[in-house]
Amino acid sequence: MEDIVIFGWFDAKDAEEFGAHLARFFMERVPLEPSNKRRNSVAKKKEVLEKMFLQVAQFRQARKLNIYKKAKLGNAFKWELREAGYDAEFTDDLTKLLMQQL
């Protein structure tokens, strides 16, 4: 029985999927664009972040997230954005904001 509990502690599949989902949610609403085109206003980004953080609160309430699962969620979020071409510093800052919500 203890083995099941221990393995459950490391089962972060839901957290990883949710992290990737959040990244896609962000990318759909704040698409990557050339640095000379800054159409995405601060107000738009703030609105998207508020909607993301609402989803985070709901996810956190529905599931118990230990430190390992939080790390996997944040890592999935960060690398989904990086692989899509978002700036490293921007993704680090955005991931930090996300982790503060967890």
C-alpha positions as CSV (number, residue, x, y, z in Angstrom):
1,M,0.0,0.0,0.0
2,E,2.9,2.4,0.8
3,D,4.3,1.7,-2.7
4,I,1.1,3.0,-4.3
5,V,1.3,6.2,-2.2
6,I,4.9,6.7,-3.1
7,F,4.4,6.2,-6.8
8,G,1.4,8.5,-6.7
9,W,3.6,11.2,-5.3
10,F,5.7,11.0,-8.5
11,D,2.8,10.7,-10.9
12,A,2.9,14.2,-12.4
13,K,1.3,13.5,-15.8
14,D,-1.7,15.7,-15.1
15,A,0.5,18.5,-13.9
16,E,2.7,18.3,-17.0
17,E,-0.3,18.2,-19.3
18,F,-1.8,21.2,-17.5
19,G,1.5,23.1,-17.8
20,A,1.6,22.5,-21.5
21,H,-2.1,23.5,-21.8
22,L,-1.4,26.8,-20.0
23,A,1.5,27.5,-22.4
24,R,-0.7,26.8,-25.5
25,F,-3.5,28.9,-23.9
26,F,-1.0,31.8,-23.6
27,M,0.4,31.3,-27.1
28,E,-3.0,31.4,-28.7
29,R,-3.9,34.7,-27.1
30,V,-0.4,36.4,-27.1
31,P,1.2,35.1,-30.3
32,L,4.9,35.4,-30.9
33,E,5.7,38.3,-33.2
34,P,8.8,40.1,-34.4
35,S,10.4,42.6,-32.0
36,N,9.5,45.4,-34.3
37,K,5.8,44.6,-34.1
38,R,4.5,45.1,-30.6
39,R,0.7,44.7,-31.1
40,N,0.1,42.8,-27.9
41,S,-0.8,45.5,-25.4
42,V,0.0,45.3,-21.8
43,A,-3.7,45.3,-21.0
44,K,-4.2,42.3,-23.3
45,K,-1.3,40.4,-21.6
46,K,-2.7,41.2,-18.2
47,E,-6.2,39.9,-19.2
48,V,-4.6,36.6,-20.5
49,L,-2.6,36.2,-17.3
50,E,-5.7,36.8,-15.2
51,K,-7.5,34.0,-17.1
52,M,-4.5,31.7,-16.8
53,F,-4.3,32.3,-13.1
54,L,-8.0,31.5,-12.7
55,Q,-7.4,28.2,-14.4
56,V,-4.4,27.6,-12.1
57,A,-6.5,28.3,-9.0
58,Q,-9.1,25.8,-10.2
59,F,-6.5,23.2,-11.0
60,R,-4.8,23.6,-7.7
61,Q,-8.1,23.3,-5.9
62,A,-9.0,20.1,-7.7
63,R,-5.6,18.4,-7.3
64,K,-3.1,18.1,-4.5
65,L,0.2,19.4,-5.9
66,N,3.4,18.4,-4.2
67,I,6.7,20.1,-4.9
68,Y,7.6,17.6,-7.6
69,K,4.3,18.0,-9.4
70,K,4.6,21.8,-9.2
71,A,8.1,21.6,-10.7
72,K,7.0,19.4,-13.5
73,L,4.1,21.7,-14.3
74,G,6.3,24.8,-14.4
75,N,8.9,23.0,-16.5
76,A,6.3,21.8,-19.1
77,F,5.0,25.4,-19.3
78,K,8.4,27.0,-19.7
79,W,9.7,24.6,-22.4
80,E,6.5,24.6,-24.4
81,L,6.9,28.4,-24.7
82,R,10.7,28.2,-25.4
83,E,10.2,25.6,-28.1
84,A,7.7,27.8,-29.7
85,G,10.4,30.6,-29.9
86,Y,9.5,32.8,-27.0
87,D,12.4,34.7,-25.5
88,A,14.2,32.9,-22.7
89,E,14.1,35.8,-20.2
90,F,10.4,36.4,-20.9
91,T,9.6,32.7,-20.4
92,D,11.6,32.6,-17.2
93,D,9.7,35.6,-15.8
94,L,6.4,34.2,-16.9
95,T,7.2,30.9,-15.4
96,K,8.1,32.6,-12.1
97,L,4.7,34.3,-12.1
98,L,3.0,31.0,-12.7
99,M,4.9,29.3,-9.9
100,Q,3.9,32.0,-7.5
101,Q,0.3,31.1,-8.2
102,L,0.8,27.5,-7.3
